[in-house]
Amino acid sequence: MHGVEARTILGLKSTNFKIEKEGENYKFSVVGNGHGVGMSQTGADSLAKQGYKYQDILKHFYTGIEITKLN
């Protein structure tokens, strides 16, 4: 699995992470938040390849938005 896939599947904020095993559990330490200014191109591409629609991809990166048609 590539870092982008792991980030998307696990809902991590960045692909810059490390995993540590602690007993029966795994600890994810994440550094950063992508560019912190919006949508990740690689993350959006990964979601699109998994069959997500553009509306769902936008809502994934920009939580709490409403998509409407302009007149």
DSSP file (Angstrom, degrees, kcal/mol; ACC not computed):
  #  RESIDUE AA STRUCTURE BP1 BP2  ACC     N-H-->O    O-->H-N    N-H-->O    O-->H-N    TCO  KAPPA ALPHA  PHI   PSI    X-CA   Y-CA   Z-CA
    1    1 A M              0   0    0      0, 0.0     2,-0.1     0, 0.0     0, 0.0   0.000 360.0 360.0 360.0 136.0    0.0    0.0    0.0
    2    2 A H     >  -     0   0    0      1,-0.1     4,-2.3     4,-0.0     5,-0.2  -0.448 360.0-108.5 -83.8 161.8    1.3    3.4   -0.9
    3    3 A G  H  > S+     0   0    0      1,-0.2     4,-2.7     2,-0.2     5,-0.2   0.866 118.7  53.1 -57.7 -40.2    1.3    6.4    1.6
    4    4 A V  H  > S+     0   0    0      2,-0.2     4,-2.4     1,-0.2    -1,-0.2   0.908 109.2  49.3 -64.6 -41.3   -1.5    8.2   -0.3
    5    5 A E  H  > S+     0   0    0      2,-0.2     4,-3.0     1,-0.2     5,-0.3   0.936 112.3  47.6 -62.1 -46.0   -3.7    5.0   -0.1
    6    6 A A  H  X S+     0   0    0     -4,-2.3     4,-2.7     1,-0.2     6,-0.3   0.922 111.1  51.6 -60.9 -44.5   -3.0    4.7    3.6
    7    7 A R  H  X>S+     0   0    0     -4,-2.7     5,-1.8    -5,-0.2     4,-1.0   0.929 114.5  42.9 -57.6 -46.7   -3.8    8.3    4.2
    8    8 A T  H  <5S+     0   0    0     -4,-2.4     3,-0.4     3,-0.2    -2,-0.2   0.945 116.8  44.8 -66.9 -49.7   -7.1    8.1    2.4
    9    9 A I  H  <5S+     0   0    0     -4,-3.0    -2,-0.2     1,-0.2    -1,-0.2   0.898 121.2  38.7 -63.1 -42.2   -8.2    4.8    3.9
   10   10 A L  H  <5S-     0   0    0     -4,-2.7    -1,-0.2    -5,-0.3    -2,-0.2   0.529 106.8-122.3 -89.7  -6.4   -7.3    5.7    7.4
   11   11 A G  T  <5 +     0   0    0     -4,-1.0    -3,-0.2    -3,-0.4    -4,-0.1   0.837  50.7 166.4  70.8  32.4   -8.4    9.4    7.2
   12   12 A L      < -     0   0    0     -5,-1.8    -1,-0.2    -6,-0.3     3,-0.1  -0.455  41.3-132.7 -80.1 155.4   -4.9   10.8    8.1
   13   13 A K  S    S+     0   0    0     19,-0.1     2,-0.3    -2,-0.1    -1,-0.1   0.590  84.4  17.1 -84.2 -10.8   -4.1   14.4    7.5
   14   14 A S        -     0   0    0     19,-0.2    -1,-0.1   -11,-0.1    18,-0.1  -0.988  63.0-128.9-154.9 157.3   -0.8   13.8    5.8
   15   15 A T  S    S+     0   0    0     -2,-0.3     2,-1.3     1,-0.1    17,-0.1   0.460  90.4  94.0 -85.8  -1.7    1.2   11.1    4.1
   16   16 A N        +     0   0    0     15,-0.4    15,-3.1     2,-0.0     2,-0.3  -0.711  62.8 122.4 -90.5  87.3    4.1   12.0    6.4
   17   17 A F  E     -A   30   0A   0     -2,-1.3     2,-0.3    13,-0.2    13,-0.2  -0.950  46.8-149.0-143.9 161.9    3.4    9.5    9.2
   18   18 A K  E     -A   29   0A   0     11,-1.9    11,-2.6    -2,-0.3     2,-0.4  -0.962  13.1-141.9-131.1 153.7    5.0    6.7   11.1
   19   19 A I  E     -A   28   0A   0     -2,-0.3     2,-0.4     9,-0.2     9,-0.2  -0.947  15.3-175.0-118.2 132.8    3.5    3.6   12.6
   20   20 A E  E     -A   27   0A   0      7,-2.5     7,-3.6    -2,-0.4     2,-0.5  -0.986  21.9-132.7-125.7 137.8    4.5    2.0   15.9
   21   21 A K  E     -A   26   0A   0     -2,-0.4     2,-0.5     5,-0.2     5,-0.3  -0.794  21.7-176.2 -89.1 126.1    3.2   -1.2   17.4
   22   22 A E  E >   -A   25   0A   0      3,-3.2     3,-2.1    -2,-0.5     2,-0.4  -0.866  60.3 -62.5-123.6  94.4    2.3   -0.8   21.1
   23   23 A G  T 3  S-     0   0    0     -2,-0.5     0, 0.0     1,-0.3     0, 0.0  -0.530 120.1 -15.0  66.0-122.1    1.3   -4.2   22.5
   24   24 A E  T 3  S+     0   0    0     -2,-0.4    -1,-0.3    -3,-0.1     2,-0.2   0.465 129.3  76.2 -89.4  -3.0   -1.8   -5.2   20.5
   25   25 A N  E <   -A   22   0A   0     -3,-2.1    -3,-3.2     2,-0.0     2,-0.4  -0.644  69.2-136.4-110.0 163.2   -2.3   -1.7   19.2
   26   26 A Y  E     -A   21   0A   0     -5,-0.3     2,-0.5    -2,-0.2    -5,-0.2  -0.967  13.6-151.7-118.4 136.7   -0.8    0.4   16.5
   27   27 A K  E     -A   20   0A   0     -7,-3.6    -7,-2.5    -2,-0.4     2,-0.6  -0.933   4.6-157.1-111.0 126.8    0.0    4.1   17.0
   28   28 A F  E     -A   19   0A   0     -2,-0.5     2,-0.6    -9,-0.2    -9,-0.2  -0.909   3.5-165.4-103.5 122.8    0.1    6.5   14.0
   29   29 A S  E     -A   18   0A   0    -11,-2.6   -11,-1.9    -2,-0.6     2,-0.4  -0.945  11.5-165.9-108.4 116.0    2.1    9.7   14.4
   30   30 A V  E     -A   17   0A   0     -2,-0.6     2,-0.5   -13,-0.2   -13,-0.2  -0.868   7.1-161.5-109.8 132.7    1.2   12.2   11.7
   31   31 A V        -     0   0    0    -15,-3.1   -15,-0.4    -2,-0.4     3,-0.3  -0.952  55.6  -6.7-113.0 126.6    3.3   15.3   10.9
   32   32 A G        -     0   0    0     -2,-0.5   -19,-0.1     1,-0.1     3,-0.1  -0.220  66.0-105.8  90.2-178.2    1.7   18.1    8.9
   33   33 A N    >   -     0   0    0      1,-0.8     3,-1.5    -2,-0.1   -19,-0.2  -0.357  56.4 -97.8-148.0  54.1   -1.6   18.6    7.2
   34   34 A G  T 3  S-     0   0    0      1,-0.3    -1,-0.8    -3,-0.3     5,-0.1  -0.396  89.0 -34.4  57.5-138.1   -0.7   18.4    3.5
   35   35 A H  T 3  S-     0   0    0      3,-0.1    -1,-0.3    -3,-0.1     4,-0.1   0.605  79.9-133.9 -85.3 -13.2   -0.4   22.0    2.3
   36   36 A G  S <  S+     0   0    0     -3,-1.5    -2,-0.1     2,-0.2     3,-0.1   0.632  82.9  92.9  73.1  13.4   -3.1   23.0    4.7
   37   37 A V  S    S-     0   0    0     -4,-0.1     2,-0.4     1,-0.1    -1,-0.1   0.338  95.5 -67.6-121.7   6.5   -4.9   25.1    2.1
   38   38 A G  S    S+     0   0    0     23,-0.0     2,-0.3     0, 0.0    -2,-0.2  -0.961  88.6  21.2 153.5-133.8   -7.4   22.7    0.6
   39   39 A M        -     0   0    0     -2,-0.4     2,-0.5    -4,-0.1     3,-0.1  -0.547  57.1-131.6 -85.8 136.9   -7.6   19.7   -1.5
   40   40 A S     >  -     0   0    0     -2,-0.3     4,-2.8     1,-0.2     5,-0.2  -0.747  11.2-152.0 -81.5 123.6   -4.8   17.2   -2.0
   41   41 A Q  H  > S+     0   0    0     -2,-0.5     4,-2.3     2,-0.2    -1,-0.2   0.919  97.3  44.4 -63.8 -43.3   -4.4   16.4   -5.7
   42   42 A T  H  > S+     0   0    0      2,-0.2     4,-2.2     1,-0.2    -1,-0.2   0.882 114.4  49.8 -70.4 -36.1   -3.1   12.9   -5.1
   43   43 A G  H  > S+     0   0    0      2,-0.2     4,-2.3     1,-0.2    -2,-0.2   0.919 112.1  47.3 -65.9 -43.5   -5.7   12.3   -2.5
   44   44 A A  H  X S+     0   0    0     -4,-2.8     4,-2.5     2,-0.2    -2,-0.2   0.896 111.9  51.1 -63.7 -40.7   -8.5   13.4   -4.8
   45   45 A D  H  X S+     0   0    0     -4,-2.3     4,-2.4    -5,-0.2    -2,-0.2   0.912 109.5  50.4 -62.3 -43.0   -7.0   11.3   -7.6
   46   46 A S  H  X S+     0   0    0     -4,-2.2     4,-1.0     1,-0.2    -2,-0.2   0.916 111.3  47.6 -62.1 -44.1   -7.0    8.3   -5.3
   47   47 A L  H  <>S+     0   0    0     -4,-2.3     5,-2.2     1,-0.2     3,-0.4   0.904 110.9  51.9 -63.9 -41.2  -10.6    8.8   -4.3
   48   48 A A  H ><5S+     0   0    0     -4,-2.5     3,-1.6     1,-0.2    -2,-0.2   0.905 107.0  52.5 -61.7 -41.9  -11.6    9.2   -8.0
   49   49 A K  H 3<5S+     0   0    0     -4,-2.4    -1,-0.2     1,-0.3    -2,-0.2   0.745 104.7  57.1 -66.8 -22.2   -9.9    6.0   -8.9
   50   50 A Q  T 3<5S-     0   0    0     -4,-1.0    -1,-0.3    -3,-0.4    -2,-0.2   0.466 127.1-101.3 -85.9  -2.0  -11.9    4.3   -6.1
   51   51 A G  T < 5 +     0   0    0     -3,-1.6    -3,-0.2     1,-0.3    -2,-0.1   0.502  68.4 152.2  99.4   5.5  -15.1    5.5   -7.8
   52   52 A Y      < -     0   0    0     -5,-2.2    -1,-0.3     1,-0.1     2,-0.2  -0.422  44.0-121.7 -67.8 144.7  -16.0    8.4   -5.6
   53   53 A K     >  -     0   0    0      1,-0.1     4,-2.1    -2,-0.1     3,-0.5  -0.494  24.9-108.6 -82.8 157.6  -18.0   11.2   -7.4
   54   54 A Y  H  > S+     0   0    0      1,-0.2     4,-2.6     2,-0.2     5,-0.2   0.838 118.8  56.8 -58.6 -33.7  -16.6   14.7   -7.5
   55   55 A Q  H  > S+     0   0    0      1,-0.2     4,-2.2     2,-0.2    -1,-0.2   0.917 108.6  46.2 -63.5 -41.9  -19.3   15.9   -5.0
   56   56 A D  H  > S+     0   0    0     -3,-0.5     4,-1.5     2,-0.2    -2,-0.2   0.863 111.8  51.6 -67.9 -36.4  -18.1   13.3   -2.4
   57   57 A I  H  X S+     0   0    0     -4,-2.1     4,-1.7     2,-0.2     5,-0.2   0.931 110.3  48.2 -66.6 -45.3  -14.5   14.2   -3.0
   58   58 A L  H  X S+     0   0    0     -4,-2.6     4,-2.8     1,-0.2    -2,-0.2   0.920 112.1  49.3 -59.8 -43.7  -15.1   17.9   -2.5
   59   59 A K  H  < S+     0   0    0     -4,-2.2    -1,-0.2     1,-0.2    -2,-0.2   0.779 105.9  58.6 -68.6 -26.0  -17.1   17.2    0.7
   60   60 A H  H  < S+     0   0    0     -4,-1.5     3,-0.3     1,-0.2    -1,-0.2   0.916 117.2  31.1 -66.1 -43.5  -14.2   15.0    1.9
   61   61 A F  H  < S+     0   0    0     -4,-1.7     2,-0.6     1,-0.2    -2,-0.2   0.795 125.8  42.9 -87.5 -30.2  -11.7   17.8    1.7
   62   62 A Y  S >< S-     0   0    0     -4,-2.8     3,-1.2    -5,-0.2    -1,-0.2  -0.735  84.2-160.5-118.9  81.1  -14.0   20.7    2.5
   63   63 A T  T 3   +     0   0    0     -2,-0.6    -3,-0.1    -3,-0.3     3,-0.1  -0.259  69.7  24.6 -66.1 146.7  -16.2   19.5    5.3
   64   64 A G  T 3  S+     0   0    0      1,-0.3    -1,-0.2    -5,-0.2     2,-0.1   0.541  89.5 135.3  80.5   8.5  -19.5   21.2    6.0
   65   65 A I    <   -     0   0    0     -3,-1.2     2,-0.4    -6,-0.2    -1,-0.3  -0.460  44.4-146.5 -86.7 161.8  -19.9   22.5    2.5
   66   66 A E        -     0   0    0     -2,-0.1     2,-0.6    -3,-0.1    -3,-0.0  -0.997   9.2-145.7-124.8 131.2  -23.1   22.5    0.4
   67   67 A I        +     0   0    0     -2,-0.4     2,-0.3   -12,-0.0   -12,-0.0  -0.870  28.8 166.9-100.8 121.3  -22.9   22.1   -3.3
   68   68 A T        -     0   0    0     -2,-0.6     2,-0.4     0, 0.0    -2,-0.0  -0.894  37.7-108.2-130.9 160.0  -25.6   24.0   -5.2
   69   69 A K        -     0   0    0     -2,-0.3     2,-0.3     2,-0.0    -2,-0.0  -0.752  32.7-135.5 -88.3 131.9  -26.2   25.0   -8.8
   70   70 A L              0   0    0     -2,-0.4    -1,-0.0     1,-0.1     0, 0.0  -0.626 360.0 360.0 -85.4 145.6  -25.8   28.7   -9.6
   71   71 A N              0   0    0     -2,-0.3    -1,-0.1     0, 0.0    -2,-0.0   0.459 360.0 360.0 -82.5 360.0  -28.4   30.5  -11.7
